[in-house]
């Protein structure tokens, strides 16, 4: 019974991610982490072993940051009658984003930083 209540509580916290104790602290902590990780990912060797932990950390931080932030937007701008549907949709988008970034990061020769580098590098003619 306690585990079922705990599971419902976790589901509720994921669905209503902008409310509850510690959420703003988590959101700002993730923001600060990304402020350090993004420049670090830019300067590290994209083919070295040091980039993998940075890519994995970004792959976790980006969906968490986006999920909490978008839930705040939903709280502010979506009518109360439609919030449940909007939050459920956002949870689905967050899950798909997290899985996509995980797949990108675990692909040999890939990763978030390598993908961004590829977009910003001129093609050799």
PAVEX-785819 format. One record per atom (N, C-alpha, C, O): residue number from 1; x, y negated, z; residue in one letter. Coordinates in nm, 2 decimals. Each point is the difference from the previous one (the first is absolute). Layout:
N
FITI	NUM	X	Y	Z	a
...
end
This chain:
125
FITI	1	0.08	0.12	0.00	x
FITI	1	-0.08	-0.12	0.00	x
FITI	1	0.09	-0.13	0.00	x
FITI	1	-0.03	-0.09	-0.07	x
FITI	2	0.13	0.10	0.15	x
FITI	2	0.09	-0.12	0.00	x
FITI	2	0.07	-0.02	-0.13	x
FITI	2	0.02	-0.11	-0.04	x
FITI	3	0.02	0.22	-0.02	x
FITI	3	0.07	-0.01	-0.13	x
FITI	3	-0.09	-0.06	-0.11	x
FITI	3	0.04	-0.07	-0.09	x
FITI	4	-0.17	0.11	0.10	x
FITI	4	-0.10	-0.06	-0.10	x
FITI	4	-0.02	-0.15	0.02	x
FITI	4	-0.01	-0.07	-0.09	x
FITI	5	0.01	0.03	0.22	x
FITI	5	-0.02	-0.14	0.03	x
FITI	5	0.13	-0.08	-0.05	x
FITI	5	-0.01	-0.11	-0.05	x
FITI	6	0.13	0.18	0.07	x
FITI	6	0.12	-0.07	-0.04	x
FITI	6	0.00	-0.01	-0.15	x
FITI	6	0.05	-0.10	-0.06	x
FITI	7	-0.09	0.20	-0.01	x
FITI	7	0.00	0.00	-0.15	x
FITI	7	-0.10	-0.11	-0.05	x
FITI	7	0.03	-0.07	-0.10	x
FITI	8	-0.14	0.06	0.17	x
FITI	8	-0.10	-0.11	-0.04	x
FITI	8	0.06	-0.13	0.03	x
FITI	8	-0.02	-0.10	-0.08	x
FITI	9	0.09	0.08	0.18	x
FITI	9	0.07	-0.12	0.04	x
FITI	9	0.10	-0.04	-0.11	x
FITI	9	0.01	-0.12	-0.04	x
FITI	10	0.07	0.22	0.00	x
FITI	10	0.11	-0.03	-0.10	x
FITI	10	-0.07	-0.04	-0.13	x
FITI	10	0.05	-0.09	-0.07	x
FITI	11	-0.16	0.16	0.03	x
FITI	11	-0.07	-0.03	-0.12	x
FITI	11	-0.06	-0.14	0.01	x
FITI	11	0.01	-0.08	-0.10	x
FITI	12	-0.06	0.04	0.21	x
FITI	12	-0.06	-0.13	0.01	x
FITI	12	0.11	-0.11	0.00	x
FITI	12	-0.02	-0.10	-0.06	x
FITI	13	0.14	0.13	0.12	x
FITI	13	0.11	-0.10	0.00	x
FITI	13	0.05	-0.01	-0.14	x
FITI	13	0.05	-0.11	-0.04	x
FITI	14	-0.04	0.21	-0.04	x
FITI	14	0.04	-0.01	-0.14	x
FITI	14	-0.10	-0.07	-0.09	x
FITI	14	0.04	-0.08	-0.09	x
FITI	15	-0.16	0.10	0.12	x
FITI	15	-0.11	-0.07	-0.08	x
FITI	15	-0.01	-0.14	0.04	x
FITI	15	-0.02	-0.09	-0.09	x
FITI	16	0.03	0.05	0.21	x
FITI	16	-0.01	-0.14	0.05	x
FITI	16	0.14	-0.04	0.04	x
FITI	16	0.02	-0.02	0.12	x
FITI	17	0.07	0.01	-0.21	x
FITI	17	0.14	-0.02	0.03	x
FITI	17	0.04	-0.14	0.05	x
FITI	17	0.11	-0.01	0.04	x
FITI	18	-0.20	-0.08	-0.05	x
FITI	18	0.04	-0.14	0.04	x
FITI	18	-0.05	-0.03	0.14	x
FITI	18	0.01	-0.11	0.05	x
FITI	19	-0.07	0.21	0.02	x
FITI	19	-0.05	-0.02	0.14	x
FITI	19	0.07	0.09	0.09	x
FITI	19	0.05	0.11	-0.04	x
FITI	20	-0.05	-0.14	0.17	x
FITI	20	0.05	0.08	0.10	x
FITI	20	0.13	-0.05	0.05	x
FITI	20	0.07	-0.09	-0.05	x
FITI	21	-0.03	0.15	0.16	x
FITI	21	0.13	-0.04	0.07	x
FITI	21	0.12	0.03	-0.08	x
FITI	21	0.02	0.11	-0.05	x
FITI	22	0.07	-0.20	0.04	x
FITI	22	0.13	0.02	-0.06	x
FITI	22	0.00	-0.01	-0.15	x
FITI	22	0.11	0.02	-0.07	x
FITI	23	-0.22	-0.04	0.00	x
FITI	23	0.00	0.00	-0.14	x
FITI	23	0.07	-0.12	-0.06	x
FITI	23	0.08	0.02	-0.09	x
FITI	24	-0.10	-0.13	0.15	x
FITI	24	0.08	-0.12	-0.05	x
FITI	24	0.15	0.01	0.02	x
FITI	24	0.08	-0.04	-0.08	x
FITI	25	-0.05	0.10	0.19	x
FITI	25	0.14	0.03	0.03	x
FITI	25	0.06	0.09	-0.10	x
FITI	25	0.11	-0.02	-0.05	x
FITI	26	-0.18	0.13	0.02	x
FITI	26	0.05	0.09	-0.11	x
FITI	26	0.01	-0.07	-0.13	x
FITI	26	0.10	0.02	-0.07	x
FITI	27	-0.20	-0.10	0.03	x
FITI	27	0.00	-0.07	-0.13	x
FITI	27	0.12	-0.09	-0.01	x
FITI	27	0.06	0.00	-0.10	x
FITI	28	-0.04	-0.08	0.20	x
FITI	28	0.12	-0.09	0.00	x
FITI	28	0.13	0.07	0.01	x
FITI	28	0.10	-0.04	-0.06	x
FITI	29	-0.10	0.15	0.13	x
FITI	29	0.13	0.09	0.00	x
FITI	29	0.03	0.06	-0.13	x
FITI	29	0.11	0.00	-0.04	x
FITI	30	-0.21	0.04	-0.03	x
FITI	30	0.02	0.06	-0.14	x
FITI	30	0.04	-0.11	-0.09	x
FITI	30	0.08	0.02	-0.09	x
FITI	31	-0.14	-0.14	0.10	x
FITI	31	0.04	-0.12	-0.08	x
FITI	31	0.15	-0.03	0.02	x
FITI	31	0.07	-0.02	-0.10	x
FITI	32	-0.03	0.02	0.22	x
FITI	32	0.14	-0.03	0.03	x
FITI	32	0.10	0.11	-0.05	x
FITI	32	0.10	-0.03	-0.05	x
FITI	33	-0.15	0.16	0.06	x
FITI	33	0.08	0.11	-0.05	x
FITI	33	0.01	-0.01	-0.16	x
FITI	33	0.11	0.02	-0.05	x
FITI	34	-0.22	-0.06	-0.01	x
FITI	34	0.01	-0.01	-0.15	x
FITI	34	0.09	-0.12	-0.04	x
FITI	34	0.06	0.00	-0.10	x
FITI	35	-0.06	-0.11	0.18	x
FITI	35	0.08	-0.11	-0.02	x
FITI	35	0.15	0.04	0.00	x
FITI	35	0.08	-0.07	-0.07	x
FITI	36	-0.04	0.17	0.15	x
FITI	36	0.13	0.05	0.00	x
FITI	36	0.03	0.10	-0.11	x
FITI	36	0.11	0.01	-0.06	x
FITI	37	-0.21	0.08	0.04	x
FITI	37	0.02	0.11	-0.09	x
FITI	37	0.00	-0.03	-0.14	x
FITI	37	0.08	0.05	-0.08	x
FITI	38	-0.16	-0.15	0.04	x
FITI	38	0.00	-0.04	-0.14	x
FITI	38	0.14	-0.05	-0.05	x
FITI	38	0.05	0.04	-0.10	x
FITI	39	0.01	-0.14	0.17	x
FITI	39	0.13	-0.04	-0.05	x
FITI	39	0.10	0.11	0.01	x
FITI	39	0.09	0.01	-0.08	x
FITI	40	-0.10	0.07	0.18	x
FITI	40	0.10	0.11	0.02	x
FITI	40	-0.02	0.10	-0.12	x
FITI	40	0.11	0.04	-0.06	x
FITI	41	-0.23	-0.01	0.02	x
FITI	41	-0.02	0.08	-0.12	x
FITI	41	0.06	-0.06	-0.13	x
FITI	41	0.04	0.07	-0.09	x
FITI	42	-0.05	-0.20	0.09	x
FITI	42	0.05	-0.07	-0.12	x
FITI	42	0.15	0.01	-0.01	x
FITI	42	0.06	0.02	-0.11	x
FITI	43	0.01	-0.02	0.22	x
FITI	43	0.15	-0.01	0.00	x
FITI	43	0.07	0.14	0.01	x
FITI	43	0.11	0.01	-0.04	x
FITI	44	-0.18	0.09	0.09	x
FITI	44	0.06	0.13	0.01	x
FITI	44	0.01	0.07	-0.14	x
FITI	44	-0.07	-0.03	-0.09	x
FITI	45	0.17	0.12	0.08	x
FITI	45	0.02	0.08	-0.12	x
FITI	45	-0.12	0.09	-0.02	x
FITI	45	-0.03	0.08	0.08	x
FITI	46	-0.03	-0.10	-0.20	x
FITI	46	-0.13	0.08	-0.02	x
FITI	46	0.03	0.15	-0.02	x
FITI	46	-0.10	0.08	0.00	x
FITI	47	0.22	-0.05	-0.03	x
FITI	47	0.03	0.15	-0.02	x
FITI	47	0.07	0.06	0.12	x
FITI	47	0.03	0.12	0.00	x
FITI	48	-0.01	-0.20	0.10	x
FITI	48	0.07	0.05	0.12	x
FITI	48	-0.10	0.06	0.10	x
FITI	48	-0.12	0.00	-0.02	x
FITI	49	0.18	0.06	0.12	x
FITI	49	-0.08	0.07	0.11	x
FITI	49	-0.07	-0.10	0.09	x
FITI	49	-0.09	0.04	0.07	x
FITI	50	0.14	-0.16	-0.06	x
FITI	50	-0.05	-0.10	0.10	x
FITI	50	-0.14	-0.05	-0.04	x
FITI	50	-0.07	-0.06	0.08	x
FITI	51	0.04	0.07	-0.21	x
FITI	51	-0.13	-0.06	-0.04	x
FITI	51	-0.12	0.08	0.04	x
FITI	51	-0.11	-0.05	0.01	x
FITI	52	0.12	0.18	0.00	x
FITI	52	-0.11	0.09	0.02	x
FITI	52	-0.08	-0.03	0.13	x
FITI	52	-0.12	-0.01	0.00	x
FITI	53	0.19	-0.02	0.12	x
FITI	53	-0.07	-0.03	0.12	x
FITI	53	-0.07	-0.14	-0.01	x
FITI	53	-0.11	-0.02	0.05	x
FITI	54	0.17	-0.07	-0.13	x
FITI	54	-0.06	-0.13	-0.02	x
FITI	54	-0.13	0.01	-0.08	x
FITI	54	-0.10	-0.05	0.03	x
FITI	55	0.11	0.13	-0.14	x
FITI	55	-0.12	0.03	-0.08	x
FITI	55	-0.11	0.07	0.07	x
FITI	55	-0.12	-0.04	-0.01	x
FITI	56	0.15	0.13	0.10	x
FITI	56	-0.10	0.07	0.07	x
FITI	56	-0.06	-0.09	0.11	x
FITI	56	-0.12	0.01	0.02	x
FITI	57	0.20	-0.10	0.04	x
FITI	57	-0.06	-0.09	0.09	x
FITI	57	-0.09	-0.10	-0.07	x
FITI	57	-0.11	-0.04	0.05	x
FITI	58	0.15	-0.01	-0.17	x
FITI	58	-0.09	-0.09	-0.08	x
FITI	58	-0.12	0.08	-0.04	x
FITI	58	-0.11	-0.06	0.00	x
FITI	59	0.12	0.18	-0.03	x
FITI	59	-0.12	0.08	-0.04	x
FITI	59	-0.10	0.02	0.11	x
FITI	59	-0.12	0.02	-0.03	x
FITI	60	0.17	-0.03	0.15	x
FITI	60	-0.10	0.00	0.12	x
FITI	60	-0.05	-0.14	0.03	x
FITI	60	-0.11	-0.01	0.04	x
FITI	61	0.20	-0.08	-0.04	x
FITI	61	-0.03	-0.14	0.04	x
FITI	61	-0.10	-0.07	-0.09	x
FITI	61	-0.09	-0.07	0.04	x
FITI	62	0.11	0.09	-0.17	x
FITI	62	-0.09	-0.07	-0.10	x
FITI	62	-0.15	0.04	0.02	x
FITI	62	-0.08	-0.09	0.01	x
FITI	63	0.05	0.22	-0.01	x
FITI	63	-0.14	0.03	0.02	x
FITI	63	-0.06	-0.05	0.13	x
FITI	63	-0.12	-0.04	0.01	x
FITI	64	0.20	0.06	0.10	x
FITI	64	-0.05	-0.05	0.13	x
FITI	64	-0.03	-0.15	0.00	x
FITI	64	-0.11	-0.04	0.05	x
FITI	65	0.20	-0.03	-0.10	x
FITI	65	-0.01	-0.15	-0.01	x
FITI	65	-0.12	-0.04	-0.08	x
FITI	65	-0.08	-0.08	0.04	x
FITI	66	0.06	0.14	-0.16	x
FITI	66	-0.11	-0.03	-0.09	x
FITI	66	-0.13	0.04	0.06	x
FITI	66	-0.10	-0.07	-0.01	x
FITI	67	0.10	0.19	0.08	x
FITI	67	-0.13	0.05	0.06	x
FITI	67	-0.05	-0.10	0.11	x
FITI	67	-0.12	-0.03	0.00	x
FITI	68	0.21	0.00	0.09	x
FITI	68	-0.04	-0.09	0.11	x
FITI	68	-0.04	-0.14	-0.05	x
FITI	68	-0.11	-0.05	0.04	x
FITI	69	0.19	0.00	-0.13	x
FITI	69	-0.04	-0.13	-0.06	x
FITI	69	-0.13	0.00	-0.08	x
FITI	69	-0.08	-0.10	0.02	x
FITI	70	0.06	0.20	-0.10	x
FITI	70	-0.13	0.00	-0.08	x
FITI	70	-0.12	0.02	0.09	x
FITI	70	-0.11	-0.04	-0.03	x
FITI	71	0.13	0.12	0.14	x
FITI	71	-0.11	0.01	0.10	x
FITI	71	-0.04	-0.13	0.06	x
FITI	71	-0.11	-0.02	0.04	x
FITI	72	0.21	-0.07	-0.02	x
FITI	72	-0.03	-0.13	0.06	x
FITI	72	-0.08	-0.08	-0.11	x
FITI	72	-0.09	-0.07	0.04	x
FITI	73	0.13	0.09	-0.16	x
FITI	73	-0.08	-0.07	-0.11	x
FITI	73	-0.14	0.05	0.00	x
FITI	73	-0.09	-0.08	-0.02	x
FITI	74	0.08	0.21	0.03	x
FITI	74	-0.14	0.06	0.00	x
FITI	74	-0.08	-0.06	0.12	x
FITI	74	-0.12	-0.03	-0.02	x
FITI	75	0.18	0.02	0.14	x
FITI	75	-0.07	-0.05	0.11	x
FITI	75	-0.04	-0.14	-0.02	x
FITI	75	-0.11	-0.04	0.05	x
FITI	76	0.19	-0.04	-0.12	x
FITI	76	-0.03	-0.14	-0.02	x
FITI	76	-0.10	-0.03	-0.11	x
FITI	76	-0.08	-0.09	0.01	x
FITI	77	0.09	0.17	-0.12	x
FITI	77	-0.08	-0.04	-0.12	x
FITI	77	-0.10	0.09	-0.05	x
FITI	77	-0.09	-0.03	-0.08	x
FITI	78	0.08	0.16	0.13	x
FITI	78	-0.10	0.09	-0.05	x
FITI	78	-0.12	0.00	0.10	x
FITI	78	0.02	0.00	0.12	x
FITI	79	-0.14	-0.01	-0.17	x
FITI	79	-0.12	0.00	0.09	x
FITI	79	0.00	0.13	0.08	x
FITI	79	0.04	0.11	-0.04	x
FITI	80	-0.09	-0.13	0.17	x
FITI	80	0.00	0.12	0.09	x
FITI	80	-0.06	0.12	-0.05	x
FITI	80	0.04	0.11	0.03	x
FITI	81	-0.14	-0.12	-0.11	x
FITI	81	-0.07	0.12	-0.06	x
FITI	81	0.09	0.08	-0.09	x
FITI	81	-0.03	0.12	-0.02	x
FITI	82	0.12	-0.18	-0.04	x
FITI	82	0.09	0.07	-0.10	x
FITI	82	0.14	0.03	0.05	x
FITI	82	0.08	0.05	-0.07	x
FITI	83	-0.05	-0.09	0.19	x
FITI	83	0.13	0.02	0.06	x
FITI	83	0.04	0.15	0.01	x
FITI	83	0.12	0.03	-0.03	x
FITI	84	-0.21	0.05	0.06	x
FITI	84	0.03	0.14	0.01	x
FITI	84	0.05	0.06	-0.13	x
FITI	84	0.10	0.07	-0.01	x
FITI	85	-0.17	-0.10	-0.09	x
FITI	85	0.04	0.05	-0.14	x
FITI	85	0.13	-0.06	-0.04	x
FITI	85	0.08	0.07	-0.06	x
FITI	86	-0.06	-0.20	0.08	x
FITI	86	0.12	-0.07	-0.03	x
FITI	86	0.12	0.06	0.07	x
FITI	86	0.11	0.02	-0.05	x
FITI	87	-0.13	0.00	0.18	x
FITI	87	0.11	0.06	0.08	x
FITI	87	0.03	0.14	-0.04	x
FITI	87	0.12	0.04	0.00	x
FITI	88	-0.22	0.04	-0.03	x
FITI	88	0.02	0.14	-0.05	x
FITI	88	0.08	0.00	-0.13	x
FITI	88	0.09	0.08	-0.02	x
FITI	89	-0.13	-0.17	-0.07	x
FITI	89	0.07	-0.02	-0.13	x
FITI	89	0.15	-0.04	0.02	x
FITI	89	0.09	0.05	-0.06	x
FITI	90	-0.07	-0.14	0.16	x
FITI	90	0.14	-0.04	0.03	x
FITI	90	0.08	0.11	0.06	x
FITI	90	0.12	0.01	-0.03	x
FITI	91	-0.18	0.07	0.11	x
FITI	91	0.07	0.11	0.06	x
FITI	91	0.04	0.10	-0.11	x
FITI	91	0.11	0.06	0.00	x
FITI	92	-0.20	-0.04	-0.10	x
FITI	92	0.04	0.09	-0.11	x
FITI	92	0.11	-0.06	-0.09	x
FITI	92	0.09	0.07	-0.04	x
FITI	93	-0.09	-0.20	0.02	x
FITI	93	0.10	-0.06	-0.08	x
FITI	93	0.13	0.00	0.07	x
FITI	93	0.11	0.03	-0.06	x
FITI	94	-0.11	-0.04	0.20	x
FITI	94	0.12	0.01	0.08	x
FITI	94	0.06	0.14	-0.01	x
FITI	94	0.12	0.01	-0.01	x
FITI	95	-0.21	0.09	0.02	x
FITI	95	0.05	0.14	0.00	x
FITI	95	0.07	0.03	-0.14	x
FITI	95	0.10	0.06	0.00	x
FITI	96	-0.17	-0.10	-0.10	x
FITI	96	0.06	0.02	-0.14	x
FITI	96	0.13	-0.07	-0.02	x
FITI	96	0.09	0.05	-0.06	x
FITI	97	-0.09	-0.17	0.11	x
FITI	97	0.13	-0.08	-0.01	x
FITI	97	0.11	0.06	0.08	x
FITI	97	0.11	0.01	-0.05	x
FITI	98	-0.14	0.04	0.17	x
FITI	98	0.11	0.06	0.08	x
FITI	98	0.04	0.13	-0.06	x
FITI	98	0.12	0.03	0.00	x
FITI	99	-0.21	0.05	-0.06	x
FITI	99	0.04	0.12	-0.06	x
FITI	99	0.08	-0.03	-0.13	x
FITI	99	0.10	0.07	-0.03	x
FITI	100	-0.14	-0.17	-0.04	x
FITI	100	0.08	-0.03	-0.13	x
FITI	100	0.14	-0.05	0.03	x
FITI	100	0.09	0.04	-0.07	x
FITI	101	-0.08	-0.12	0.18	x
FITI	101	0.13	-0.05	0.03	x
FITI	101	0.09	0.11	0.06	x
FITI	101	0.12	0.00	-0.02	x
FITI	102	-0.18	0.09	0.09	x
FITI	102	0.07	0.12	0.05	x
FITI	102	0.05	0.08	-0.11	x
FITI	102	0.12	0.05	-0.01	x
FITI	103	-0.20	-0.02	-0.09	x
FITI	103	0.04	0.07	-0.12	x
FITI	103	0.11	-0.07	-0.07	x
FITI	103	0.10	0.06	-0.05	x
FITI	104	-0.11	-0.19	0.03	x
FITI	104	0.10	-0.08	-0.07	x
FITI	104	0.13	0.01	0.08	x
FITI	104	0.11	0.02	-0.07	x
FITI	105	-0.11	-0.03	0.20	x
FITI	105	0.12	0.01	0.08	x
FITI	105	0.07	0.13	0.00	x
FITI	105	0.12	0.01	0.02	x
FITI	106	-0.20	0.10	-0.03	x
FITI	106	0.05	0.13	0.01	x
FITI	106	0.04	0.06	-0.14	x
FITI	106	0.06	0.11	-0.01	x
FITI	107	-0.09	-0.18	-0.09	x
FITI	107	0.04	0.04	-0.14	x
FITI	107	0.15	-0.02	-0.02	x
FITI	107	0.05	-0.10	0.03	x
FITI	108	0.02	0.21	-0.07	x
FITI	108	0.15	-0.02	-0.02	x
FITI	108	0.03	-0.11	-0.10	x
FITI	108	-0.06	-0.02	-0.11	x
FITI	109	0.15	-0.07	0.15	x
FITI	109	0.04	-0.11	-0.09	x
FITI	109	-0.10	-0.12	0.01	x
FITI	109	0.01	-0.09	-0.08	x
FITI	110	-0.11	0.10	0.17	x
FITI	110	-0.10	-0.10	0.01	x
FITI	110	0.01	-0.08	0.13	x
FITI	110	0.10	0.00	0.07	x
FITI	111	-0.21	-0.06	-0.04	x
FITI	111	-0.02	-0.08	0.12	x
FITI	111	-0.05	-0.13	-0.03	x
FITI	111	0.00	-0.05	-0.12	x
FITI	112	-0.06	-0.02	0.22	x
FITI	112	-0.05	-0.13	-0.02	x
FITI	112	0.10	-0.10	-0.06	x
FITI	112	-0.03	-0.07	-0.09	x
FITI	113	0.15	0.07	0.16	x
FITI	113	0.10	-0.10	-0.05	x
FITI	113	0.05	0.03	-0.14	x
FITI	113	0.02	-0.10	-0.07	x
FITI	114	-0.01	0.22	0.03	x
FITI	114	0.04	0.04	-0.13	x
FITI	114	-0.11	-0.04	-0.10	x
FITI	114	0.03	-0.05	-0.11	x
FITI	115	-0.15	0.06	0.14	x
FITI	115	-0.11	-0.03	-0.09	x
FITI	115	-0.01	-0.16	-0.02	x
FITI	115	-0.02	-0.04	-0.11	x
FITI	116	0.04	-0.03	0.22	x
FITI	116	0.00	-0.15	-0.01	x
FITI	116	0.12	-0.04	-0.08	x
FITI	116	-0.01	-0.09	-0.08	x
FITI	117	0.13	0.15	0.11	x
FITI	117	0.12	-0.03	-0.08	x
FITI	117	-0.02	0.02	-0.15	x
FITI	117	0.04	-0.08	-0.08	x
FITI	118	-0.11	0.19	0.05	x
FITI	118	-0.02	0.03	-0.14	x
FITI	118	-0.09	-0.11	-0.07	x
FITI	118	0.02	-0.04	-0.11	x
FITI	119	-0.12	-0.01	0.19	x
FITI	119	-0.09	-0.10	-0.06	x
FITI	119	0.07	-0.13	-0.02	x
FITI	119	-0.03	-0.08	-0.09	x
FITI	120	0.14	0.05	0.17	x
FITI	120	0.06	-0.13	0.00	x
FITI	120	0.14	0.00	-0.08	x
FITI	120	0.07	-0.10	0.00	x
FITI	121	-0.04	0.21	-0.06	x
FITI	121	0.12	0.02	-0.07	x
FITI	121	-0.03	-0.01	-0.15	x
FITI	121	-0.09	0.06	-0.05	x
FITI	122	0.18	-0.14	-0.02	x
FITI	122	-0.02	-0.01	-0.15	x
FITI	122	0.04	0.14	-0.06	x
FITI	122	0.10	0.06	0.04	x
FITI	123	-0.17	-0.03	-0.14	x
FITI	123	0.04	0.12	-0.08	x
FITI	123	0.12	-0.03	-0.08	x
FITI	123	0.01	-0.10	-0.06	x
FITI	124	0.08	0.20	0.06	x
FITI	124	0.12	-0.02	-0.08	x
FITI	124	-0.03	0.03	-0.15	x
FITI	124	-0.07	0.10	-0.03	x
FITI	125	0.11	-0.18	-0.05	x
FITI	125	-0.03	0.01	-0.14	x
FITI	125	0.12	0.07	-0.08	x
FITI	125	-0.01	0.02	-0.12	x
end
